[in-house]
Amino acid sequence: MSQESPIPVTILTGFLGAGKTTLLNKLLHDIPNEKAAVIINEFGDTSIDSQLVIRTKEEIVEINSGCICCNVRGDLISLLTDLMKQEEKVDRIIIETTGMANPAPVIQTFLMDEQIADTFEIDSVITMVDAKHIKLHLQEEEPEQQIAFADILLVNKTDLITEDERKQLEAQLTHMNPNAKQFYTTYGNVDTKELIGKKSFDLDYALNIDPELLTETHHHHHNHHVTSFVFQDDRPLDLDKVNKWFAYLVRIKGESLYRYKGLLSIKQIEQKVVFQGVHMLFAGTEGDVWTKDEKRKSEVVIIGKHLDHQELEKGFQYCLA
């Protein structure tokens, strides 16, 4: 099914905790007149991100059976095929990949299949860079690939670094990817017109990075030291115990925690408690009130390096009221 104007696709990538969901919310807020299909992927067994995304005219689809660049690429193709068959057409697709994704196979999906290539067109590949923590991860494959394939580098959390650190980071990123336009920001606050609708994706440049991009032999292997654990419970948690557990995690385990986030049902609080953390930076806020017909439960996702599942499980159980 060929269309006169292909549907533009924005691929939003970046290492764990860089601020992708914050930027996604901003993009959706800034294009209220467009119907966007949003595809969210998480590294792990469950996804909390869709609960953090604002609801406007977009249609949110989750893929959480694995990494979008690995075993669920077939799911992505299936989703895109379903979108092509819908009577009500979408104006744009935004894909938020897991922080553990190499963007190459995702890009490849839109180039290899003739029907998909006719219907969709990559508009931009945006990589979020965590200005505060990126140096801890540059030796790992995923962040390096994410930076290399981007046509836009959105360097976030610049309020957490000095001017000298910023200059060093800018030079390093330019060395890694001289083709990408760089934006420096806090909370993903950048003019949306600079990010989408520019048709900034450059296939020739992508092929220079990976000459095998247009072959079917692309493979991606995750760092086997990085694991993801999910903890869930319908019983309420105790606020004091939760504060003690997170204080311990941040202080003692912070360097090993790449990303931790979730929704908590606290006995002493009628609202949902939403929390997010990256390494030793942690923030929790009160969200909507639990409704009467809503099942109260807590969900915690922890992603990191060399994590002890038994220890984390014990800590979560300690928090029960």
N, C-alpha and C positions, 0 to 999 in steps of 0.2 A: 504494500500500500504506500504509494509515493505521495508526498505532499508538496505543494508549491513552496511553502516556507517551512523548513524543518523546525521542530520544537527545540529551543535552546536548552542546554543542560549545563548546570553549574555543579562542579565537583568540589566539595568542601572537605579538605583533609587537614591534618595537623596532629602532632603527637598528643597523647593523653593529657587532658587538662589545659589545653592551650586556649580554650574559649570558643570552640566551634558552635556549641548550642546557643551561646549568647549572640554570636554573629548571625546564626540562622534566624533567631527571633527578630533581629534587627532587619534582616533582608525581607522577611515576611511582612513586617510592620510597614516597610517602605514601599511595598508593591501591592497595596490593598485592592487595586483594580484588576490584578492578574490572578488567574486560578493556577496555583502551583501544586504540583505533586511532589511531596517531600518523602524521600526514602532515607530512613535512619537505620544505621547498622551499629551493633555493639559487639565488642569482644567479650564474650561470656554467654551465660545461659539466659539472661534476662536483660531487658532494656528499660531504664527509667527515663531516658532522655525524652521520649514522646510526651511524658507527663510534665516535662519542664518547658515544652514548646508551646507558644501561644497559639490559640485556635482562631484562624480567620477563615479565608476561603480555601485554604490549602487542604489537600487530602494527604494524611500522614500514613505511610506504610512502613512497618518495621520488619527488619530482617535480623533476627538474633540467634540463628542456628549456627553461626560461625562468622568468620571474617569475610567481608564482601569480596575481597581479592583472592579468596581461596575456594572453599567448598560450596559457597552459596552464590557463585557467579551464575550458575544455572538459574537460581531463584531470581536474580536481577534480570536476566534475559526474559524469564517468564513474566515478571512484573511489567517490563517494558512492552512486551507483546500484548498483555491485557490492556494497557493504557492505549495502545494503538486501536484496539477494538471498541473502546468506549465511545458512545454517541457524543457525550459532552467532552470536547477536547480540552486539554490543559494548555496553558500558555507557556509554561516553563516547568522544568524538573530541577530540583535541588537534591543532591545526594550528599548526606553527611556520613562520611565513612568513620569506622572505628579508628581510634588513635594508633592502632597496630597495623593499619593497612598501607601497603605499597600501592600508590595510585595507578601504576602501570597496567595491571590487569583490568582495572575499572575503565581506564581510558580505552584499552584494547576492545572492550565489550562494544563500544560505540563505533568502532572502526572495522571490525572483522565481519560482522553479520550484515549482509547487503540490505536486508529489509530495515533493520534498526538504523543503519547508516543513512538510509534514504529518509527516514522519519525524524531522526534526532541529530542534533549538531552540538558538539561541545563548544560552549561559549567561553568558559573560563575554568581553570583549575586553580583554586585559591588554597594556599597552605597557611594555616595559622601557626605562628611561632610564639612560644612562651618565652618572652625576653628574660624572665627571671631564671628559668630552669633549663633552657635549651642546651646549655653547655654540659649538663649532666648526661645528655642523651645523644650527643652528636656522633659518638663512636658506634652507635647502634644502627642497624641497617634501615629501619623504618623511617626515622626522622630525616636521614640523609636522602633517601629516595623521595620523600614528600617534598623536600626543599628543591631537589633537582628538577622535578617534573612540573613545578608550579610556574604559571605565568604571572601570578600575583602572590607576593609574600606579605601577609598581614602580621606585622610584629606587634604582639599584644602585651599588656601589662608593663608598658614602658615606665610607668610611675614607680616601679619597684627596682629600677636600675639607675646608675649614675650616668651622667653625660659621657664620660670616658668609656664606660661599659657599652653604651649605645653605639659609639663610634667604632669600637672594636667589633661589635656584633654586625654592624652594617658592612664593614670591610669583609668580614668572614662570609656573610651571606652573599655578597657580591662576587666573591671568589668562587663560591659553590654554585651560584646560578646568576651569571651576569645578565641573563635575558629577562629575568623577572622584575616587574615593577614593585618597589617596596613602599609600604605604608606603615607608619609607626603610630600606635594608638593605645588607648586604655579602654577596656570593656567593649572592644570591637567597634568603637565609635569612628566610623569613616563614612564618607558619602557613598551610598549604595550605587550611584551612577558610575562610580569609578571601578566597581567590581563586576557588575553584570551588564549585559547588552553591548559590551565592547568587542566581542569576538576576538579576544586576546589570546586564545589557545593557538599555538603554533606547532603543527604536526611535524614539520621539518626539524624543528629544534628538539622535539620529543624523540624523533628517530635518531638524532645525533647522540642523545643520552643512551638510548636502548635500540640498536639497529634491529633487534628481534621483536620489536613491539608489534609488528604486523604478522607475526607467526603464531602458531598455536602452541609453541613450546615454552611459553612463559610460566615460570614457577616462582613461588614465593614461600619462604620458610621463616616462621616467626622465631624470635629469640626464645629458646626453650626454658630459659630461667624466668620468663615473665608468665605469671598465672593470674587467673581471674576467679574470684570466689563470690558467691551470692548467698546471703543469709536472709531468711524470711520467717516471720512468726506473727500469728494473729493475736497473741497476748500483748497487752500494753507494756511499755517500757517505763522505767523509773528515771526521772529527769536527772537526779543527782548521780545515779550510777552511769547514765549515758555520758554526762559531763566528765566523769572520772576516766571512763574508758577512752573517750576521744582525746583527752589530755595526755593519756599514756601513749596512744597511737601516734599523735603528732610529735611528742617529745622524744620517744624512744624509737619509733619505727618510721619516722617521717621520711628519711632518705630513701627507704625501700618502697614507699607508697607512691606510685605514679599517679593514681587517680582513685578517689573514693567518693561515693555519692549515694544518696538514697532519700527515702521518705520514711519518717518515723511516726509511730503512734505512741504519744507520751501520755501516761496516765493523768498527769497534772495539767495537761493542755488540751483544749478542745479543737485547736487547729492542727492541721498536718504540719509537721516540721520537715522542711527541706534542707538538706545539707550537701555541700560539695567541698572537696579538698584536693589539693595537689601538693605532694610532699608535706612541708610544714606550714603551708597556708591553708586555713580552714575557715569556713563560714557556714552558719546555720541561720535560717529565717523561718518565721511562721507563715504558712500559706493559707489556703482556704479552710474553712471549718468542715469537719467531717459531717456529711449529711446523714440523716436517720436511716436511709436505705443503703448506705454505703458501708461496705465491710472494712472495718479498721484493721490495718495490718502494717507491719514494718518491713521494708525491703532495703537491704544494704548491699552495694556492689563495691568490692575492693579489688583493684588491679595493681600489681606491683612485682617486684623482683625478690626471689628467694623468700616467699611468704610461707608461713607455717599455718596450714588450714586448721589444725587442731587448736592451736593457740588462739586464733581469731574466732573460731567457733565458741570456745570457752569464754572469751571476752564478750561476745554478743549475748550469750546465755546469761552472763552475769548481769546484764542490763535489764533483764525482765523484772517487772514490778512484783 
